[in-house]
Amino acid sequence: MVIKVAKVKMDSKSTCYCHLVQLLRDTSYLLNQTYIVHWNLMGGKFYSIHKLTQEIYEEMQDGLDVIAEHLRSLDISTPMTVEDLNNAVMQPIPESCFDQDGMIRALAVNNNSLAESFNLLAEEAEAMQDQLTLDLAIERGRAHKKFQWLLKSNLG
């Protein structure tokens, strides 16, 4: 029996791992946005969102560390400056602490965007037959999809 192994171009591998580094950046940025909402949201939803965002940022801290450790296990450097680490493109959080729904919606949208990016990473990792990166991508994508759902359930 002959087993065929798909050959992966080096550029596919580089693309996948560059994507993983960007997801570390995006996760770090979203973690900071979650802190901002946790600290600043005011109004009738304060208590429930304060508790929810604490649960989210505590889980995200652990997830961020898992991503960084996985990168280092692949001999890939993580960002070395705060500026590089925060190089993400995401919807901004409204600056009014009284815009409860706007703040919650922005976090929900950004969690959904991150879930979609992890899904894309999963596809890239699967094509390369990198099971460990695939597992990480699925786990993190699932977490962010859950956060998006929990946040959206507090809207309107």
DSSP file with accessible surface (Angstrom, degrees, kcal/mol):
  #  RESIDUE AA STRUCTURE BP1 BP2  ACC     N-H-->O    O-->H-N    N-H-->O    O-->H-N    TCO  KAPPA ALPHA  PHI   PSI    X-CA   Y-CA   Z-CA
    1    1 A M              0   0  225      0, 0.0     2,-0.5     0, 0.0     0, 0.0   0.000 360.0 360.0 360.0 129.6    0.0    0.0    0.0
    2    2 A V        -     0   0  131      2,-0.0     2,-0.6     0, 0.0     0, 0.0  -0.873 360.0-153.8-103.8 127.4    1.4    3.4   -1.0
    3    3 A I        -     0   0  136     -2,-0.5     2,-0.5     2,-0.0     0, 0.0  -0.890   9.1-147.9-102.0 123.7    0.5    6.4    1.1
    4    4 A K        -     0   0  191     -2,-0.6     2,-0.5     2,-0.0    -2,-0.0  -0.789   8.1-159.7 -92.4 130.9    0.5    9.7   -0.7
    5    5 A V        -     0   0  101     -2,-0.5     2,-0.2     0, 0.0    -2,-0.0  -0.948  22.2-120.8-110.8 126.2    1.5   12.7    1.4
    6    6 A A        -     0   0   62     -2,-0.5     2,-0.4     1,-0.1    -2,-0.0  -0.450  25.8-129.2 -65.2 132.7    0.5   16.1    0.1
    7    7 A K        -     0   0  203     -2,-0.2     2,-0.5     1,-0.0    -1,-0.1  -0.702  18.8-150.2 -85.1 134.7    3.4   18.3   -0.5
    8    8 A V        -     0   0   57     -2,-0.4     2,-0.1   120,-0.1   120,-0.1  -0.913  13.2-127.5-108.3 127.1    3.1   21.7    1.1
    9    9 A K    >>  -     0   0  146     -2,-0.5     4,-1.7     1,-0.1     3,-0.7  -0.448  20.4-122.0 -68.2 147.5    4.8   24.6   -0.5
   10   10 A M  H 3> S+     0   0  133      1,-0.3     4,-2.8     2,-0.2     5,-0.2   0.870 113.3  59.5 -59.3 -32.9    7.0   26.6    1.9
   11   11 A D  H 3> S+     0   0   95      1,-0.2     4,-2.5     2,-0.2    -1,-0.3   0.861 102.4  52.7 -68.0 -30.6    4.9   29.7    1.1
   12   12 A S  H <> S+     0   0   54     -3,-0.7     4,-2.4     2,-0.2    -1,-0.2   0.918 111.2  46.5 -66.6 -42.3    1.8   27.9    2.4
   13   13 A K  H  X S+     0   0   90     -4,-1.7     4,-2.6     2,-0.2     5,-0.2   0.936 113.5  48.2 -65.2 -45.5    3.6   27.1    5.6
   14   14 A S  H  X S+     0   0   57     -4,-2.8     4,-2.7     1,-0.2     5,-0.2   0.912 111.4  50.8 -61.1 -42.5    4.9   30.6    6.0
   15   15 A T  H  X S+     0   0   78     -4,-2.5     4,-2.3    -5,-0.2    -1,-0.2   0.933 110.8  48.8 -60.9 -45.5    1.4   32.0    5.2
   16   16 A C  H  X S+     0   0    0     -4,-2.4     4,-2.0     1,-0.2    -2,-0.2   0.938 114.8  43.5 -61.1 -46.7   -0.1   29.8    7.9
   17   17 A Y  H  X S+     0   0   29     -4,-2.6     4,-2.1     2,-0.2    -1,-0.2   0.847 111.8  52.7 -75.3 -30.1    2.4   30.7   10.6
   18   18 A C  H  X S+     0   0   85     -4,-2.7     4,-2.3    -5,-0.2    -1,-0.2   0.894 109.0  52.2 -65.4 -38.5    2.3   34.4    9.7
   19   19 A H  H  X S+     0   0   30     -4,-2.3     4,-2.4    -5,-0.2    -2,-0.2   0.908 107.1  52.2 -62.1 -41.1   -1.5   34.1   10.1
   20   20 A L  H  X S+     0   0    0     -4,-2.0     4,-1.7     2,-0.2    -2,-0.2   0.912 108.4  50.2 -63.6 -40.9   -0.9   32.5   13.5
   21   21 A V  H  X S+     0   0   17     -4,-2.1     4,-2.1     1,-0.2    -1,-0.2   0.923 110.3  50.5 -62.5 -42.4    1.3   35.4   14.6
   22   22 A Q  H  X S+     0   0   56     -4,-2.3     4,-3.0     1,-0.2    -2,-0.2   0.896 106.6  54.6 -64.7 -35.5   -1.3   37.9   13.4
   23   23 A L  H  X S+     0   0    0     -4,-2.4     4,-2.5     2,-0.2    -1,-0.2   0.851 104.5  54.5 -67.1 -31.0   -3.9   36.0   15.4
   24   24 A L  H  X S+     0   0    6     -4,-1.7     4,-2.4     2,-0.2    -1,-0.2   0.946 111.3  45.6 -62.8 -45.8   -1.7   36.4   18.5
   25   25 A R  H  X S+     0   0   41     -4,-2.1     4,-2.6     2,-0.2    -2,-0.2   0.937 113.9  48.0 -60.3 -49.0   -1.8   40.2   17.8
   26   26 A D  H  X S+     0   0   19     -4,-3.0     4,-2.6     1,-0.2     5,-0.2   0.894 111.9  49.8 -62.9 -39.2   -5.5   40.3   17.2
   27   27 A T  H  X S+     0   0    0     -4,-2.5     4,-2.6     2,-0.2    -1,-0.2   0.918 111.1  49.3 -65.7 -42.6   -6.2   38.3   20.4
   28   28 A S  H  X S+     0   0    8     -4,-2.4     4,-2.1     2,-0.2    -2,-0.2   0.931 112.4  48.1 -61.5 -43.6   -4.0   40.6   22.4
   29   29 A Y  H  X S+     0   0   68     -4,-2.6     4,-2.3    56,-0.3    -2,-0.2   0.934 112.9  47.2 -64.0 -45.3   -5.8   43.6   21.0
   30   30 A L  H  X S+     0   0    0     -4,-2.6     4,-2.5     2,-0.2    -1,-0.2   0.869 107.8  56.9 -67.0 -34.6   -9.2   42.1   21.6
   31   31 A L  H  X S+     0   0   13     -4,-2.6     4,-2.1     2,-0.2    -1,-0.2   0.946 108.4  47.3 -59.0 -45.1   -8.2   41.2   25.2
   32   32 A N  H  X S+     0   0   65     -4,-2.1     4,-2.2     1,-0.2    -2,-0.2   0.894 110.0  52.1 -65.9 -38.0   -7.3   44.9   25.7
   33   33 A Q  H  X S+     0   0    8     -4,-2.3     4,-2.2     2,-0.2    -1,-0.2   0.895 107.4  53.6 -62.6 -37.8  -10.7   46.0   24.3
   34   34 A T  H  X S+     0   0    0     -4,-2.5     4,-2.7     1,-0.2    -2,-0.2   0.907 107.7  50.1 -64.5 -40.5  -12.4   43.5   26.6
   35   35 A Y  H  X S+     0   0   36     -4,-2.1     4,-2.8     2,-0.2     5,-0.3   0.919 107.8  54.3 -60.5 -43.7  -10.6   45.2   29.6
   36   36 A I  H  X S+     0   0   72     -4,-2.2     4,-2.0     1,-0.2     5,-0.2   0.925 111.8  43.0 -58.7 -45.3  -11.7   48.6   28.3
   37   37 A V  H  X S+     0   0    1     -4,-2.2     4,-2.3     2,-0.2    -1,-0.2   0.936 113.2  53.2 -66.3 -43.4  -15.4   47.5   28.3
   38   38 A H  H  < S+     0   0   11     -4,-2.7    -2,-0.2     1,-0.2    -1,-0.2   0.906 117.4  37.2 -56.7 -43.7  -15.0   45.8   31.7
   39   39 A W  H  < S+     0   0  164     -4,-2.8    -1,-0.2    -5,-0.2    -2,-0.2   0.772 127.3  31.0 -80.0 -29.7  -13.6   48.9   33.3
   40   40 A N  H  < S+     0   0   79     -4,-2.0    -3,-0.2    -5,-0.3    -2,-0.2   0.679  77.5 113.8-112.2 -21.9  -15.6   51.6   31.6
   41   41 A L     <  -     0   0    3     -4,-2.3     2,-0.3    -5,-0.2    57,-0.2  -0.321  43.0-175.3 -60.2 135.5  -19.1   50.4   30.6
   42   42 A M        +     0   0   90     55,-2.8     2,-0.2     4,-0.0    58,-0.2  -0.943  31.5  54.5-129.8 153.7  -21.8   52.3   32.6
   43   43 A G  S >  S-     0   0   41     -2,-0.3     3,-2.0     1,-0.1     4,-0.3  -0.733  99.7 -33.3 122.4-169.1  -25.5   51.9   32.8
   44   44 A G  T 3  S+     0   0   82      1,-0.3     4,-0.3    -2,-0.2     3,-0.2   0.692 131.7  51.7 -63.0 -23.1  -28.1   49.3   33.6
   45   45 A K  T 3> S+     0   0   46     -3,-0.2     4,-2.5     1,-0.2     5,-0.4   0.385  79.2 106.6 -94.1   4.3  -26.1   46.4   32.0
   46   46 A F  H <> S+     0   0   80     -3,-2.0     4,-3.1     1,-0.2     5,-0.2   0.916  77.6  44.4 -51.1 -55.8  -23.0   47.3   34.0
   47   47 A Y  H  > S+     0   0  156     -4,-0.3     4,-2.4    -3,-0.2     5,-0.2   0.936 116.4  43.7 -62.0 -48.5  -23.1   44.4   36.5
   48   48 A S  H  > S+     0   0   54     -4,-0.3     4,-2.3     1,-0.2    -1,-0.2   0.909 119.1  43.5 -66.1 -39.0  -23.9   41.6   34.0
   49   49 A I  H  X S+     0   0    1     -4,-2.5     4,-3.2     2,-0.2     5,-0.3   0.875 110.4  56.0 -74.6 -34.5  -21.4   42.8   31.4
   50   50 A H  H  X S+     0   0   51     -4,-3.1     4,-1.6    -5,-0.4    -2,-0.2   0.947 112.9  42.1 -60.3 -45.5  -18.7   43.5   34.1
   51   51 A K  H  X S+     0   0   89     -4,-2.4     4,-2.0    -5,-0.2    -2,-0.2   0.917 116.2  48.7 -66.8 -44.6  -19.0   39.8   35.2
   52   52 A L  H  X S+     0   0   17     -4,-2.3     4,-2.5    -5,-0.2    -2,-0.2   0.933 110.5  49.3 -63.7 -46.3  -19.2   38.5   31.6
   53   53 A T  H  X S+     0   0    0     -4,-3.2     4,-3.2     1,-0.2     5,-0.2   0.857 108.4  55.0 -65.9 -30.6  -16.2   40.5   30.4
   54   54 A Q  H  X S+     0   0   57     -4,-1.6     4,-2.3    -5,-0.3    -1,-0.2   0.942 109.0  47.1 -65.1 -44.1  -14.2   39.3   33.4
   55   55 A E  H  X S+     0   0  122     -4,-2.0     4,-1.8     1,-0.2    -2,-0.2   0.912 114.8  48.3 -60.4 -41.7  -15.0   35.6   32.4
   56   56 A I  H  X S+     0   0    2     -4,-2.5     4,-2.8     2,-0.2    -2,-0.2   0.950 112.2  45.7 -66.2 -49.8  -14.0   36.4   28.8
   57   57 A Y  H  X S+     0   0   33     -4,-3.2     4,-2.2     1,-0.2    -1,-0.2   0.870 110.5  54.1 -68.2 -30.8  -10.7   38.2   29.6
   58   58 A E  H  X S+     0   0   87     -4,-2.3     4,-1.4    -5,-0.2    -1,-0.2   0.932 113.2  42.7 -65.7 -41.1   -9.6   35.5   32.0
   59   59 A E  H  X S+     0   0   62     -4,-1.8     4,-2.4    -5,-0.2    -2,-0.2   0.904 113.0  53.4 -69.1 -39.5  -10.2   32.8   29.4
   60   60 A M  H  X S+     0   0    0     -4,-2.8     4,-3.0     1,-0.2     5,-0.2   0.858 102.7  57.9 -64.7 -35.5   -8.6   34.9   26.7
   61   61 A Q  H  X S+     0   0   77     -4,-2.2     4,-1.9     2,-0.2    -1,-0.2   0.943 110.0  43.7 -58.7 -46.2   -5.4   35.4   28.9
   62   62 A D  H  X S+     0   0  112     -4,-1.4     4,-2.0     1,-0.2    -2,-0.2   0.917 114.5  50.1 -64.3 -43.3   -5.0   31.7   29.0
   63   63 A G  H  X S+     0   0    1     -4,-2.4     4,-2.2     1,-0.2    -2,-0.2   0.886 107.6  53.5 -63.1 -39.1   -5.7   31.3   25.3
   64   64 A L  H  X S+     0   0   31     -4,-3.0     4,-2.5     1,-0.2    -1,-0.2   0.921 108.7  49.9 -62.0 -41.9   -3.2   34.1   24.4
   65   65 A D  H  X S+     0   0   87     -4,-1.9     4,-2.8    -5,-0.2     5,-0.2   0.900 107.9  53.3 -64.5 -39.0   -0.5   32.2   26.3
   66   66 A V  H  X S+     0   0   54     -4,-2.0     4,-2.3     2,-0.2    -1,-0.2   0.922 109.7  48.5 -62.0 -43.0   -1.4   29.0   24.5
   67   67 A I  H  X S+     0   0    0     -4,-2.2     4,-2.5     2,-0.2    -2,-0.2   0.950 113.2  46.8 -62.5 -47.8   -1.0   30.7   21.1
   68   68 A A  H  X S+     0   0   22     -4,-2.5     4,-2.5     1,-0.2    -2,-0.2   0.921 112.9  48.9 -62.0 -43.0    2.4   32.3   22.1
   69   69 A E  H  X S+     0   0  112     -4,-2.8     4,-2.1     1,-0.2    -1,-0.2   0.884 110.2  51.8 -66.2 -36.0    3.7   29.0   23.5
   70   70 A H  H  X S+     0   0   23     -4,-2.3     4,-1.0    -5,-0.2    -1,-0.2   0.931 109.4  50.0 -65.6 -43.6    2.6   27.2   20.3
   71   71 A L  H ><>S+     0   0    0     -4,-2.5     5,-2.4     1,-0.2     3,-0.9   0.935 111.1  48.5 -58.1 -46.5    4.5   29.7   18.2
   72   72 A R  H ><5S+     0   0  121     -4,-2.5     3,-1.8     1,-0.3    -1,-0.2   0.868 105.2  58.2 -65.0 -33.1    7.6   29.3   20.3
   73   73 A S  H 3<5S+     0   0   84     -4,-2.1    -1,-0.3     1,-0.3    -2,-0.2   0.762 106.1  50.7 -66.8 -21.7    7.4   25.5   20.0
   74   74 A L  T <<5S-     0   0   55     -4,-1.0    -1,-0.3    -3,-0.9    -2,-0.2   0.303 121.1-112.3 -92.3   6.4    7.5   26.1   16.2
   75   75 A D  T < 5S+     0   0  143     -3,-1.8     2,-0.5     1,-0.3    -3,-0.2   0.814  73.6 138.9  62.3  33.4   10.6   28.3   16.7
   76   76 A I      < -     0   0   37     -5,-2.4    -1,-0.3    -6,-0.1    -2,-0.2  -0.927  52.0-125.3-108.8 130.7    8.6   31.3   15.6
   77   77 A S        -     0   0   79     -2,-0.5     3,-0.1    -3,-0.1   -56,-0.0  -0.443  16.0-137.1 -73.4 144.9    9.1   34.5   17.4
   78   78 A T        -     0   0   38      1,-0.2     7,-0.1    -2,-0.1    -1,-0.1  -0.543  48.8 -66.9 -88.8 164.5    6.3   36.4   18.9
   79   79 A P        -     0   0   19      0, 0.0    -1,-0.2     0, 0.0     3,-0.0  -0.260  43.5-156.7 -53.2 140.8    6.0   40.2   18.5
   80   80 A M        +     0   0  160     -3,-0.1     2,-0.3     2,-0.0     3,-0.1   0.446  68.6  51.1-103.7  -4.3    8.8   41.8   20.5
   81   81 A T  S  > S-     0   0   72      1,-0.1     4,-2.7     0, 0.0     5,-0.2  -0.951  78.0-124.2-131.6 155.6    7.3   45.3   21.0
   82   82 A V  H  > S+     0   0   97     -2,-0.3     4,-2.1     1,-0.2    -1,-0.1   0.902 114.0  55.3 -62.2 -39.3    4.0   46.5   22.4
   83   83 A E  H  4 S+     0   0  149      1,-0.2    -1,-0.2     2,-0.2     0, 0.0   0.919 110.8  43.9 -61.2 -43.1    3.4   48.4   19.1
   84   84 A D  H >4 S+     0   0   49      1,-0.2     3,-1.6     2,-0.2    -1,-0.2   0.915 111.7  53.8 -68.0 -40.4    3.9   45.3   17.1
   85   85 A L  H 3< S+     0   0   48     -4,-2.7   -56,-0.3     1,-0.3    -1,-0.2   0.848 110.1  47.7 -63.6 -31.9    1.8   43.2   19.4
   86   86 A N  T 3< S+     0   0   51     -4,-2.1     2,-1.9    -5,-0.2    -1,-0.3   0.200  75.9 120.4 -95.8  18.4   -1.1   45.7   19.1
   87   87 A N    <   +     0   0   96     -3,-1.6     2,-0.3    -5,-0.1   -61,-0.1  -0.553  43.5 131.3 -83.9  78.2   -0.9   45.9   15.3
   88   88 A A        -     0   0   17     -2,-1.9     2,-0.6   -63,-0.1   -65,-0.0  -0.911  53.6-139.6-130.0 155.0   -4.4   44.7   14.7
   89   89 A V        +     0   0  138     -2,-0.3     2,-0.3     3,-0.0    -2,-0.1  -0.939  45.2 138.2-117.5 105.4   -7.3   45.9   12.6
   90   90 A M        -     0   0   26     -2,-0.6    -2,-0.1   -61,-0.0    16,-0.0  -0.953  60.8 -79.9-141.6 162.4  -10.6   45.6   14.5
   91   91 A Q        -     0   0   80     -2,-0.3    19,-0.1    15,-0.2     2,-0.0  -0.390  55.5-117.4 -61.3 133.4  -13.7   47.6   15.0
   92   92 A P        -     0   0   94      0, 0.0    -1,-0.1     0, 0.0    18,-0.0  -0.334  21.7-113.7 -71.9 157.8  -13.1   50.3   17.6
   93   93 A I        -     0   0   23      1,-0.1    10,-0.1    13,-0.1     9,-0.0  -0.755  40.0-102.3 -86.1 133.6  -14.9   50.4   20.9
   94   94 A P        -     0   0   35      0, 0.0    -1,-0.1     0, 0.0     5,-0.1  -0.257  24.4-136.2 -54.8 143.7  -17.2   53.4   21.2
   95   95 A E  S    S+     0   0  200      3,-0.0     2,-0.6     2,-0.0    -2,-0.0   0.590  79.4  91.7 -83.1  -9.7  -15.6   56.1   23.4
   96   96 A S    >   -     0   0   60      1,-0.1     3,-1.7     3,-0.1     7,-0.2  -0.763  64.5-154.6 -88.0 121.1  -18.8   56.8   25.4
   97   97 A C  T 3  S+     0   0   34     -2,-0.6   -55,-2.8     1,-0.3    -1,-0.1   0.654  95.2  59.6 -69.0 -10.8  -19.0   54.6   28.5
   98   98 A F  T 3  S+     0   0  137    -57,-0.2     2,-1.9     1,-0.1    -1,-0.3   0.506  77.0  92.5 -94.1  -4.9  -22.8   55.1   28.3
   99   99 A D    <>  +     0   0   71     -3,-1.7     4,-2.6     1,-0.2     5,-0.2  -0.507  51.7 163.6 -85.7  68.6  -23.0   53.5   24.9
  100  100 A Q  H  > S+     0   0   39     -2,-1.9     4,-2.6     1,-0.2     5,-0.2   0.932  70.5  43.3 -55.4 -53.3  -23.6   50.1   26.4
  101  101 A D  H  > S+     0   0   48     -3,-0.2     4,-3.0     1,-0.2    -1,-0.2   0.878 113.2  53.1 -65.2 -36.3  -25.0   48.4   23.3
  102  102 A G  H  > S+     0   0    8      2,-0.2     4,-2.3     1,-0.2    -1,-0.2   0.920 111.7  45.2 -63.7 -42.1  -22.3   49.9   21.1
  103  103 A M  H  X S+     0   0    4     -4,-2.6     4,-2.0     2,-0.2    -2,-0.2   0.928 116.4  45.4 -66.4 -45.0  -19.5   48.7   23.3
  104  104 A I  H  X S+     0   0    0     -4,-2.6     4,-2.5    -5,-0.2    -2,-0.2   0.927 113.0  50.7 -64.7 -43.9  -21.1   45.2   23.6
  105  105 A R  H  X S+     0   0  116     -4,-3.0     4,-3.1    -5,-0.2     5,-0.2   0.918 108.5  51.9 -61.3 -43.6  -21.8   45.1   19.8
  106  106 A A  H  X S+     0   0    0     -4,-2.3     4,-2.5     1,-0.2    -1,-0.2   0.924 111.3  46.9 -61.5 -43.3  -18.2   46.0   19.0
  107  107 A L  H  X S+     0   0    1     -4,-2.0     4,-2.4     2,-0.2    -1,-0.2   0.913 113.1  49.6 -63.6 -40.9  -16.8   43.3   21.2
  108  108 A A  H  X S+     0   0    2     -4,-2.5     4,-2.4     2,-0.2    -2,-0.2   0.937 112.0  47.5 -63.3 -46.2  -19.3   40.8   19.7
  109  109 A V  H  X S+     0   0   63     -4,-3.1     4,-2.6     1,-0.2    -2,-0.2   0.923 113.5  48.0 -60.6 -44.2  -18.3   41.7   16.2
  110  110 A N  H  X S+     0   0    3     -4,-2.5     4,-2.2    -5,-0.2    -1,-0.2   0.873 110.8  50.6 -69.6 -35.0  -14.6   41.5   17.0
  111  111 A N  H  X S+     0   0    0     -4,-2.4     4,-2.4     2,-0.2    -1,-0.2   0.908 111.6  48.8 -66.1 -39.5  -15.0   38.1   18.7
  112  112 A N  H  X S+     0   0   33     -4,-2.4     4,-2.5     2,-0.2    -2,-0.2   0.918 110.4  50.9 -65.2 -41.8  -16.9   36.9   15.6
  113  113 A S  H  X S+     0   0   46     -4,-2.6     4,-2.1     1,-0.2    -2,-0.2   0.914 111.0  48.5 -60.9 -42.2  -14.1   38.2   13.3
  114  114 A L  H  X S+     0   0    0     -4,-2.2     4,-2.5     2,-0.2    -2,-0.2   0.911 109.0  53.3 -66.2 -39.5  -11.5   36.5   15.4
  115  115 A A  H  X S+     0   0    7     -4,-2.4     4,-2.0     1,-0.2    -2,-0.2   0.922 109.5  49.0 -60.1 -43.3  -13.5   33.2   15.3
  116  116 A E  H  X S+     0   0  113     -4,-2.5     4,-2.1     1,-0.2    -1,-0.2   0.891 110.0  51.1 -64.5 -38.1  -13.6   33.5   11.5
  117  117 A S  H  X S+     0   0   31     -4,-2.1     4,-2.3     1,-0.2    -2,-0.2   0.890 109.4  49.9 -67.1 -38.4   -9.9   34.1   11.3
  118  118 A F  H  X S+     0   0    0     -4,-2.5     4,-2.3     2,-0.2    -1,-0.2   0.867 107.8  54.8 -66.8 -33.9   -9.2   31.0   13.5
  119  119 A N  H  X S+     0   0   96     -4,-2.0     4,-1.9     2,-0.2    -2,-0.2   0.917 108.1  48.5 -63.4 -42.6  -11.5   29.0   11.2
  120  120 A L  H  X S+     0   0   79     -4,-2.1     4,-2.3     1,-0.2    -2,-0.2   0.917 109.8  52.2 -62.4 -42.5   -9.3   30.1    8.2
  121  121 A L  H  X S+     0   0    0     -4,-2.3     4,-3.0     1,-0.2     5,-0.2   0.906 106.0  55.1 -59.5 -40.4   -6.2   29.2   10.2
  122  122 A A  H  X S+     0   0    7     -4,-2.3     4,-2.6     1,-0.2    -1,-0.2   0.916 107.6  49.1 -59.6 -42.8   -7.8   25.7   10.8
  123  123 A E  H  X S+     0   0  107     -4,-1.9     4,-2.1     2,-0.2    -1,-0.2   0.914 112.7  47.5 -63.0 -42.1   -8.2   25.3    7.0
  124  124 A E  H  X S+     0   0   43     -4,-2.3     4,-1.4     2,-0.2    -2,-0.2   0.923 113.5  47.4 -64.8 -44.4   -4.6   26.3    6.4
  125  125 A A  H  <>S+     0   0    0     -4,-3.0     5,-2.8     1,-0.2     4,-0.5   0.892 110.6  52.1 -66.0 -38.5   -3.3   24.0    9.1
  126  126 A E  H ><5S+     0   0  129     -4,-2.6     3,-1.2    -5,-0.2    -1,-0.2   0.917 106.6  53.0 -64.4 -40.9   -5.4   21.1    7.8
  127  127 A A  H 3<5S+     0   0   70     -4,-2.1    -1,-0.2     1,-0.3    -2,-0.2   0.839 113.1  44.6 -63.1 -30.8   -4.0   21.5    4.3
  128  128 A M  T 3<5S-     0   0   24     -4,-1.4    -1,-0.3    -5,-0.1    -2,-0.2   0.466 111.6-123.0 -88.3  -5.2   -0.5   21.3    5.8
  129  129 A Q  T < 5 +     0   0  123     -3,-1.2     2,-1.0    -4,-0.5    -3,-0.2   0.866  59.2 151.0  60.0  40.2   -1.4   18.4    7.9
  130  130 A D     >< +     0   0   24     -5,-2.8     4,-2.3     1,-0.2    -1,-0.2  -0.799  20.1 179.8-101.1  89.1   -0.4   20.3   11.1
  131  131 A Q  H  > S+     0   0  112     -2,-1.0     4,-2.8     1,-0.2     5,-0.2   0.848  75.1  54.7 -63.4 -36.7   -2.7   18.7   13.6
  132  132 A L  H  > S+     0   0  120      2,-0.2     4,-2.2     1,-0.2    -1,-0.2   0.929 111.8  42.9 -67.9 -42.9   -1.5   20.7   16.6
  133  133 A T  H  > S+     0   0    0      2,-0.2     4,-2.7     1,-0.2    -1,-0.2   0.897 113.7  53.8 -67.8 -37.5   -2.1   24.1   14.9
  134  134 A L  H  X S+     0   0   16     -4,-2.3     4,-2.5     2,-0.2    -2,-0.2   0.944 109.2  47.6 -59.7 -48.1   -5.4   22.8   13.6
  135  135 A D  H  X S+     0   0   78     -4,-2.8     4,-2.6     1,-0.2    -1,-0.2   0.919 112.5  49.1 -60.7 -43.9   -6.5   21.8   17.2
  136  136 A L  H  X S+     0   0   10     -4,-2.2     4,-2.8     1,-0.2     5,-0.3   0.935 111.1  50.0 -60.9 -45.4   -5.4   25.2   18.5
  137  137 A A  H  X S+     0   0    1     -4,-2.7     4,-2.5     1,-0.2     5,-0.2   0.914 112.2  46.9 -62.1 -42.7   -7.3   27.0   15.8
  138  138 A I  H  X S+     0   0   69     -4,-2.5     4,-2.5     2,-0.2    -1,-0.2   0.940 113.5  48.6 -65.4 -45.4  -10.5   25.0   16.4
  139  139 A E  H  X S+     0   0   96     -4,-2.6     4,-1.9    -5,-0.2    -2,-0.2   0.937 116.1  41.9 -60.7 -48.1  -10.3   25.5   20.2
  140  140 A R  H  X S+     0   0    0     -4,-2.8     4,-2.3     2,-0.2     5,-0.2   0.896 113.6  52.5 -70.5 -38.7   -9.7   29.2   19.9
  141  141 A G  H  X S+     0   0   11     -4,-2.5     4,-2.2    -5,-0.3    -1,-0.2   0.923 109.3  49.8 -61.5 -42.7  -12.3   29.7   17.2
  142  142 A R  H  X S+     0   0  171     -4,-2.5     4,-2.2    -5,-0.2    -1,-0.2   0.912 109.6  51.8 -62.9 -41.3  -14.9   27.9   19.3
  143  143 A A  H  X S+     0   0   14     -4,-1.9     4,-2.3     1,-0.2    -2,-0.2   0.938 111.7  45.5 -62.2 -45.4  -14.1   30.1   22.3
  144  144 A H  H  X S+     0   0    0     -4,-2.3     4,-2.3     1,-0.2    -1,-0.2   0.852 110.2  53.8 -70.8 -31.8  -14.5   33.4   20.4
  145  145 A K  H  X S+     0   0   96     -4,-2.2     4,-2.2    -5,-0.2    -1,-0.2   0.918 109.7  49.1 -65.6 -40.3  -17.7   32.2   18.7
  146  146 A K  H  X S+     0   0  119     -4,-2.2     4,-2.8     2,-0.2    -2,-0.2   0.927 110.4  50.2 -63.2 -44.7  -19.1   31.5   22.2
  147  147 A F  H  X S+     0   0   11     -4,-2.3     4,-2.6     1,-0.2     5,-0.2   0.910 109.0  52.3 -60.7 -41.5  -18.0   34.9   23.4
  148  148 A Q  H  X S+     0   0   21     -4,-2.3     4,-2.7     1,-0.2    -1,-0.2   0.936 111.6  46.6 -59.4 -45.4  -19.7   36.5   20.4
  149  149 A W  H  X S+     0   0  161     -4,-2.2     4,-1.9     1,-0.2    -2,-0.2   0.924 112.2  49.4 -64.5 -45.8  -22.9   34.7   21.3
  150  150 A L  H  < S+     0   0   38     -4,-2.8     4,-0.3     2,-0.2    -1,-0.2   0.915 114.1  45.9 -61.8 -41.8  -22.8   35.5   25.0
  151  151 A L  H >< S+     0   0    1     -4,-2.6     3,-1.9    -5,-0.2    -2,-0.2   0.943 111.0  51.5 -65.8 -46.9  -22.2   39.2   24.2
  152  152 A K  H >< S+     0   0  114     -4,-2.7     3,-1.9     1,-0.3    -1,-0.2   0.827  98.6  66.2 -62.0 -29.2  -24.9   39.4   21.5
  153  153 A S  T 3< S+     0   0   79     -4,-1.9    -1,-0.3     1,-0.3    -2,-0.2   0.658  97.4  56.8 -67.8 -11.8  -27.4   37.9   24.0
  154  154 A N  T <  S+     0   0   43     -3,-1.9    -1,-0.3    -4,-0.3     2,-0.3   0.325  87.4 105.9 -98.6   5.0  -27.1   41.1   26.0
  155  155 A L    <         0   0   43     -3,-1.9   -54,-0.0     1,-0.1    -3,-0.0  -0.641 360.0 360.0 -89.4 148.8  -28.1   43.4   23.2
  156  156 A G              0   0  100     -2,-0.3    -1,-0.1     0, 0.0    -3,-0.0   0.525 360.0 360.0  41.9 360.0  -31.3   45.2   22.8
